[in-house]
Amino acid sequence: MSPRTLVGRRALVTGGASGIGAACARELAARGAHVTVADLDPDGAKRLADELAGEAWVVDLADTRALDDLRLDVDVLVNNAGVQRVSPVEDFVPDDFRLLHRLMLEAPFLLVRAALPGMYERGWGRIVNVSSVHGLVASPFKAAYVSAKHGLEGLSKTVALEGGPRGVTSVCVNPGYVRTPLVEKQIADQARAHGIPESEVVERVLLAESAVKRLVEPEEVASLVGWLTGPDAAMVTGASWTIDGGWSAR
């Protein structure tokens, strides 16, 4: 059972209706937080928000201009929303590249910007950016995702330096391939890009670099996110926490 470390705190999880986001929302709610589930999927966001006695925020985070003047009253911000596109650089659709950067770099910046004033006023805040092992290393055919996640790492470290003296921590968590709809949807694209059957993608591509030969479970990522928001992690900031089965040890 999760310790009740967030009683009286407000948390926002983006991409919260499914996958890693839903697991994080449940973990933070179990720790006592009032959770806002932010997602493009209205039904999924409302279902989970109702389950957690929280609230839903139906939002298209790729529409970053709409976030310019946003203000957020939250204590914990989990930037998790993301999509994937798999293609060689020479064939990469420019608008797809722009979409991934808006959703996974611009939107986190704007949400952090919206949340920091309230966190600074209270002298306490936790920002957790769900990055990826691809925020630390590269793989072929993922130019947009890899570059967006590398940018997110830099944003997180900058916020850590600015926020530390004012009670706000900022970290990245860096999973390998997680058992989520996002991963399942890219299997066909991976097979096409690598020229292999779909049945071989998990073993030959997704788990090729991992010492532990299985997918990460969303709840494992959420458990780490929960710990990073708790009192034992008060000195943990500016860091990237891998949960990748040993991939980045190579």
C-alpha positions as CSV (number, residue, x, y, z in Angstrom):
1,M,0.0,0.0,0.0
2,S,1.4,3.4,-1.0
3,P,2.2,5.8,1.9
4,R,-0.1,8.8,2.2
5,T,2.6,11.3,1.4
6,L,0.5,13.7,-0.7
7,V,-2.6,14.3,1.5
8,G,-3.8,17.9,0.8
9,R,-1.8,18.1,-2.4
10,R,-3.1,18.6,-6.0
11,A,-1.6,16.7,-8.8
12,L,-1.9,16.9,-12.6
13,V,-1.0,14.0,-14.9
14,T,-1.0,14.6,-18.6
15,G,-1.8,11.7,-20.9
16,G,-3.5,10.4,-17.8
17,A,-6.3,8.3,-19.3
18,S,-4.3,5.2,-20.1
19,G,-0.9,3.5,-19.9
20,I,1.8,5.1,-17.8
21,G,-0.3,8.2,-17.1
22,A,-3.2,6.2,-15.7
23,A,-0.9,4.2,-13.5
24,C,0.7,7.4,-12.2
25,A,-2.7,9.0,-11.6
26,R,-3.7,6.0,-9.5
27,E,-0.4,6.0,-7.6
28,L,-0.7,9.7,-6.7
29,A,-4.3,9.3,-5.7
30,A,-3.4,6.4,-3.5
31,R,-0.8,8.7,-1.8
32,G,-3.6,11.1,-1.0
33,A,-3.4,13.7,-3.8
34,H,-6.4,15.2,-5.6
35,V,-5.6,14.2,-9.2
36,T,-6.6,15.9,-12.4
37,V,-6.5,13.6,-15.3
38,A,-5.5,15.5,-18.5
39,D,-6.1,13.8,-21.8
40,L,-7.4,14.2,-25.3
41,D,-9.8,11.3,-24.7
42,P,-12.8,12.7,-22.9
43,D,-14.4,9.4,-21.9
44,G,-11.2,7.8,-20.7
45,A,-10.2,10.9,-18.7
46,K,-13.7,11.1,-17.1
47,R,-13.8,7.4,-16.2
48,L,-10.5,7.5,-14.4
49,A,-11.2,10.8,-12.7
50,D,-14.5,9.4,-11.4
51,E,-12.7,6.3,-10.2
52,L,-10.2,8.4,-8.3
53,A,-12.6,11.1,-7.0
54,G,-10.6,13.6,-9.0
55,E,-11.3,15.7,-12.1
56,A,-10.9,15.4,-15.8
57,W,-9.3,18.1,-18.0
58,V,-10.0,17.4,-21.7
59,V,-7.2,19.1,-23.6
60,D,-5.3,18.9,-26.8
61,L,-1.7,19.6,-25.6
62,A,-0.5,19.8,-29.1
63,D,-2.3,23.1,-29.5
64,T,0.4,24.8,-27.6
65,R,-0.7,28.4,-28.4
66,A,-3.8,27.8,-26.3
67,L,-1.5,27.1,-23.3
68,D,0.5,30.4,-23.5
69,D,-1.6,32.2,-20.8
70,L,-2.4,29.1,-18.7
71,R,-2.1,29.2,-14.9
72,L,-2.1,26.0,-12.9
73,D,-2.7,25.6,-9.2
74,V,-1.0,22.2,-8.7
75,D,1.7,20.9,-6.3
76,V,2.7,17.9,-8.5
77,L,3.0,18.0,-12.3
78,V,3.6,14.8,-14.2
79,N,4.4,15.5,-17.9
80,N,3.6,12.2,-19.5
81,A,1.6,12.8,-22.7
82,G,3.2,11.5,-25.8
83,V,2.9,9.9,-29.2
84,Q,5.3,8.1,-31.5
85,R,6.2,8.1,-35.2
86,V,8.7,5.6,-36.7
87,S,10.4,6.5,-40.0
88,P,13.8,7.1,-41.5
89,V,14.8,10.8,-41.4
90,E,14.6,11.2,-45.2
91,D,11.0,10.0,-45.2
92,F,9.9,11.7,-41.9
93,V,6.8,13.8,-42.4
94,P,7.7,17.3,-41.3
95,D,4.4,17.9,-39.6
96,D,4.8,14.7,-37.6
97,F,8.2,15.9,-36.4
98,R,6.6,19.2,-35.3
99,L,3.7,17.5,-33.6
100,L,6.0,15.4,-31.4
101,H,8.0,18.4,-30.4
102,R,4.9,20.4,-29.6
103,L,3.4,17.7,-27.5
104,M,6.5,16.4,-25.7
105,L,8.7,19.5,-25.3
106,E,6.7,22.7,-25.9
107,A,3.7,21.6,-23.9
108,P,5.8,20.4,-20.9
109,F,7.6,23.8,-20.9
110,L,4.2,25.7,-20.9
111,L,2.7,23.5,-18.2
112,V,5.8,23.9,-16.0
113,R,5.7,27.7,-16.7
114,A,2.0,27.7,-15.7
115,A,2.6,25.7,-12.5
116,L,5.8,27.3,-11.1
117,P,4.3,30.6,-9.7
118,G,2.0,28.7,-7.4
119,M,4.7,26.2,-6.4
120,Y,7.0,29.1,-5.6
121,E,4.4,30.8,-3.6
122,R,3.9,27.7,-1.5
123,G,7.6,26.9,-1.4
124,W,6.9,23.3,-2.5
125,G,6.5,21.5,-5.8
126,R,7.3,18.3,-7.6
127,I,7.8,18.2,-11.4
128,V,8.2,14.7,-12.9
129,N,8.9,14.5,-16.6
130,V,8.2,11.1,-18.1
131,S,11.1,11.0,-20.5
132,S,12.5,7.7,-21.9
133,V,15.6,5.8,-22.4
134,H,15.5,7.6,-25.7
135,G,16.1,10.8,-23.7
136,L,19.6,9.5,-23.0
137,V,20.4,7.3,-26.0
138,A,19.2,7.2,-29.6
139,S,17.7,4.5,-31.8
140,P,17.2,4.6,-35.6
141,F,13.9,5.8,-37.2
142,K,12.9,7.9,-34.2
143,A,14.3,11.3,-35.0
144,A,11.4,13.3,-33.6
145,Y,10.9,11.3,-30.4
146,V,14.6,11.1,-29.5
147,S,15.2,14.8,-30.1
148,A,12.1,15.8,-28.2
149,K,13.0,13.6,-25.2
150,H,16.6,14.9,-25.2
151,G,15.1,18.4,-25.1
152,L,12.9,17.4,-22.2
153,E,15.9,16.3,-20.3
154,G,17.5,19.7,-20.7
155,L,14.3,21.5,-19.7
156,S,14.0,19.4,-16.6
157,K,17.6,20.1,-15.5
158,T,17.1,23.9,-16.1
159,V,13.9,23.9,-14.0
160,A,15.8,21.9,-11.3
161,L,18.4,24.6,-11.1
162,E,15.9,27.5,-11.0
163,G,13.4,25.8,-8.7
164,G,15.7,24.2,-6.1
165,P,16.3,27.2,-4.0
166,R,12.5,27.8,-3.9
167,G,11.4,24.3,-2.8
168,V,10.7,22.8,-6.3
169,T,12.3,19.7,-7.6
170,S,12.4,18.6,-11.3
171,V,13.4,15.1,-12.5
172,C,13.0,12.8,-15.4
173,V,12.0,9.1,-15.3
174,N,13.4,7.1,-18.2
175,P,11.6,3.9,-19.0
176,G,12.5,1.4,-21.7
177,Y,9.7,-0.1,-23.6
178,V,6.6,-0.2,-21.4
179,R,3.5,-2.4,-21.9
180,T,1.2,0.4,-23.1
181,P,-1.0,1.2,-26.1
182,L,1.7,3.5,-27.4
183,V,4.2,0.7,-27.7
184,E,1.7,-1.8,-29.1
185,K,0.7,0.7,-31.9
186,Q,4.3,1.1,-33.1
187,I,5.0,-2.6,-33.7
188,A,3.8,-2.5,-37.3
189,D,5.8,0.6,-38.0
190,Q,8.9,-1.0,-36.4
191,A,8.5,-4.1,-38.5
192,R,8.3,-2.1,-41.7
193,A,11.2,0.2,-40.8
194,H,13.5,-2.7,-39.9
195,G,12.2,-5.1,-42.6
196,I,11.2,-7.9,-40.2
197,P,7.9,-9.6,-39.4
198,E,5.8,-8.1,-36.7
199,S,6.1,-11.2,-34.6
200,E,9.8,-10.6,-34.2
201,V,9.7,-6.9,-33.2
202,V,9.5,-7.4,-29.4
203,E,12.5,-9.7,-29.3
204,R,14.7,-8.2,-32.0
205,V,13.9,-4.5,-31.6
206,L,12.1,-3.6,-28.4
207,L,14.1,-5.9,-26.0
208,A,17.4,-6.1,-28.0
209,E,19.3,-3.7,-25.7
210,S,17.7,-4.7,-22.4
211,A,19.4,-7.1,-20.0
212,V,16.1,-7.9,-18.5
213,K,14.1,-9.5,-21.3
214,R,10.6,-8.2,-20.7
215,L,8.6,-5.0,-21.1
216,V,8.4,-2.6,-18.2
217,E,5.0,-2.5,-16.5
218,P,3.2,0.9,-16.2
219,E,2.8,0.3,-12.4
220,E,6.6,0.0,-12.0
221,V,7.1,3.4,-13.6
222,A,4.3,4.8,-11.4
223,S,5.8,3.5,-8.3
224,L,9.0,5.4,-9.1
225,V,7.1,8.5,-9.8
226,G,5.3,8.2,-6.5
227,W,8.5,7.9,-4.6
228,L,10.0,10.9,-6.4
229,T,7.1,13.0,-5.1
230,G,7.6,11.9,-1.5
231,P,9.6,13.2,1.4
232,D,12.5,10.7,0.9
233,A,13.2,12.3,-2.5
234,A,13.4,15.9,-1.3
235,M,17.1,16.1,-2.4
236,V,16.5,14.3,-5.7
237,T,16.4,16.9,-8.5
238,G,18.0,17.5,-11.8
239,A,18.5,13.8,-12.3
240,S,17.3,11.2,-14.8
241,W,16.0,7.9,-13.3
242,T,16.3,5.0,-15.6
243,I,13.9,2.1,-15.4
244,D,15.0,0.3,-18.6
245,G,16.2,-3.2,-17.7
246,G,19.8,-2.2,-18.1
247,W,19.5,-0.8,-21.7
248,S,21.4,2.4,-20.9
249,A,24.2,0.5,-19.1
250,R,25.6,-0.4,-22.6
